[in-house]
Amino acid sequence: MKLNDEKMKQVSGGAITSAMINALSKAVNTLYELGKATGSALRRLIKKSYCKVN
């Protein structure tokens, strides 16, 4: 089926693509890991349990 210019202008999209889902998943995972690292750093700071650096 061939579409002429007028019909091609009427085509609408906007469905959620796998690339968008993948990007959102990576963003959520990055925020989760950042929160986990921040929480661990705060816990070590509050409890003063650092690893010794030789």
C-alpha angles and dihedrals in degrees: 000000000000122000124210122222095267093053092045089057089055094055110109128194136167103138118152108265129207089246090058092048090048092050092048091048092052092047092051091046091050092050090048093051091046091052092047092051092046092049092049091049092050092048092051090046094050095044091039092226104147128162113247116247113217 
